[in-house]
Amino acid sequence: MTVDTFSTFFALLALLSMAGAVAIAVGALVWRTRRPAWLVSIRDEIGRAALWLAWIVATVTTLGSLYYSKVENYLPCELCWYQRIAIYPFAVILAIAAVRRDAAVRVYAVPVLVIGAVISAYHTWIQAYPPASDTAFCTADAPCTARYVWEFGFVSLPFMALSASLVMIALLFVARPTSPASPDPGGAP
């Protein structure tokens, strides 16, 4: 597979993630005004799978980022490093939370993901609309405005990170702890 194929694949995943984040946000707004039965059912299903889905997003994002830097040798800029710091740990943290069915992970995960999303949004902006002068984060060796990926005329690596952060935030807000398997009533407690 070529880097173009991977870039198109990751761009499509980013758009799917963004659509998922928007759908969850719209669902939350509808939830506040009325609770139709179909939405209750969907919320329950997504809520039970949300920790695992967020973990998958974090893991794919981490692996994609490593692919670009270690296989394709794209040099990450300072803003890229901050985005990685805000996402990489969740490939492990969300796996632990999913196994433990710990929806309370949102208390410490969401603030870090919000910081990463803000950095990603800023980085997305300066890649789409490069400033006339360099930003404080840009260097000649690793410029923040370098578009290694630019799919569909707007999907860049920072946009991918932004999409991943937003969908993970949305999933963590709807995550519900699932009860472990019920013990056998005839067995030991």
Secondary structure, 3 states (H helix, E strand, C coil): CCHHHHHHHHHHHHHHHHHHHHHHHHHHHHHHHCCCHHHHHHHHHHHHHHHHHHHHHHHHHHHHHHHHHHHCCCCCCHHHHHHHHHHCCHHHHHHHHHHHCCHHHHHHHHHHHHHHHHHHHHHHHHHHCCCCCCCCCCCCCCCCCCCCCCECCCECHHHHHHHHHHHHHHHHHHCCCCCCCCCCCCCCC
